[in-house]
Amino acid sequence: MANISGNKNIESIDYNAIEAMESFNKFVKKKNTFLFSITAVFLTLYILLPILAFQPVLQQKFFGNITGVWVYSAGLFIMTIILCTLYVKKAASFDKAAAAVLAEYHEKGGK
């Protein structure tokens, strides 16, 4: 593998040893649980829009001539912003956890 960055530590990392570490597996499980959960919430609410758009509950007028479909659609934008903000905040903790896994690897003699 070519060393493009000039960092010699990248070439000597034993990825199989890291994969065998319990802390790495816990980290990956925690991260995947969060990512799949947030994705499931997003896709479920997003896919429900065309399904619910023609249902009587969303055809009712909520504010003046604004129907529930418009309110639901606006809610999707708000949901997207909230989920993105939540991910950005959570990503910082994932970065710290990944750094802790690498530190543990180096403490155990990894190069």
C-alpha positions as CSV (number, residue, x, y, z in Angstrom):
1,M,0.0,0.0,0.0
2,A,1.4,3.4,-1.0
3,N,2.0,5.9,1.8
4,I,0.4,9.0,0.2
5,S,0.2,11.1,3.4
6,G,3.7,10.5,4.6
7,N,2.5,9.0,7.9
8,K,4.3,5.7,8.5
9,N,1.9,4.7,11.3
10,I,-0.9,4.1,8.8
11,E,1.0,1.3,7.0
12,S,1.8,-0.6,10.2
13,I,-1.7,-0.8,11.7
14,D,-2.9,-4.4,12.1
15,Y,-6.6,-4.0,11.2
16,N,-7.3,-7.6,12.1
17,A,-6.1,-7.0,15.6
18,I,-8.3,-3.9,15.9
19,E,-11.3,-5.9,14.6
20,A,-10.7,-8.5,17.3
21,M,-10.8,-6.0,20.1
22,E,-13.9,-6.0,22.3
23,S,-13.9,-2.2,22.6
24,F,-13.9,-1.8,18.8
25,N,-16.8,-4.2,18.4
26,K,-18.8,-2.4,21.1
27,F,-18.0,0.9,19.3
28,V,-19.1,-0.4,15.9
29,K,-22.3,-1.9,17.4
30,K,-23.2,1.4,19.2
31,K,-22.5,3.5,16.1
32,N,-24.5,1.1,13.8
33,T,-27.4,1.0,16.2
34,F,-27.6,4.8,16.2
35,L,-27.1,5.2,12.4
36,F,-29.7,2.5,11.5
37,S,-32.2,3.8,14.0
38,I,-31.9,7.4,12.7
39,T,-32.1,6.2,9.1
40,A,-35.2,4.0,9.9
41,V,-37.0,7.0,11.5
42,F,-36.2,9.2,8.6
43,L,-37.2,6.7,5.9
44,T,-40.4,5.7,7.7
45,L,-41.6,9.2,8.1
46,Y,-40.5,10.2,4.6
47,I,-42.2,7.2,2.9
48,L,-45.4,7.8,4.9
49,L,-46.0,11.1,3.1
50,P,-47.2,9.7,-0.2
51,I,-49.2,7.0,1.6
52,L,-50.9,9.4,4.0
53,A,-51.2,12.3,1.6
54,F,-54.5,11.0,0.2
55,Q,-56.0,9.9,3.6
56,P,-58.8,12.0,5.1
57,V,-56.8,13.0,8.1
58,L,-54.2,14.9,6.1
59,Q,-56.8,16.3,3.7
60,Q,-58.4,18.3,6.4
61,K,-57.6,22.0,6.6
62,F,-55.4,22.9,9.6
63,F,-54.7,26.6,9.2
64,G,-56.9,28.5,6.7
65,N,-56.5,26.8,3.4
66,I,-53.4,24.8,4.5
67,T,-54.1,21.1,4.7
68,G,-52.4,18.5,6.8
69,V,-50.2,17.4,3.9
70,W,-48.5,20.8,3.9
71,V,-48.0,20.6,7.6
72,Y,-46.6,17.1,7.4
73,S,-44.3,18.1,4.6
74,A,-43.0,21.1,6.6
75,G,-42.5,18.7,9.5
76,L,-40.3,16.6,7.3
77,F,-38.0,19.5,6.7
78,I,-37.9,20.2,10.4
79,M,-37.2,16.5,11.1
80,T,-34.3,16.5,8.6
81,I,-32.7,19.5,10.3
82,I,-33.1,17.9,13.7
83,L,-31.7,14.5,12.7
84,C,-28.8,16.2,10.9
85,T,-28.0,18.3,14.0
86,L,-28.4,15.2,16.2
87,Y,-25.9,13.3,14.0
88,V,-23.4,16.1,14.0
89,K,-23.4,16.2,17.8
90,K,-23.3,12.5,18.1
91,A,-20.4,12.2,15.6
92,A,-18.1,14.0,18.0
93,S,-18.7,11.3,20.5
94,F,-18.1,8.7,17.9
95,D,-14.8,10.4,17.0
96,K,-13.7,10.3,20.7
97,A,-14.7,6.6,20.9
98,A,-12.7,5.8,17.8
99,A,-9.7,7.6,19.2
100,A,-10.0,5.6,22.4
101,V,-10.1,2.4,20.5
102,L,-6.9,3.4,18.6
103,A,-5.3,4.5,21.9
104,E,-6.1,1.1,23.4
105,Y,-4.6,-0.6,20.4
106,H,-1.4,1.3,20.7
107,E,-1.3,0.6,24.5
108,K,-1.5,-3.1,23.8
109,G,1.6,-2.9,21.6
110,G,0.0,-2.0,18.3
111,K,2.2,0.1,16.0
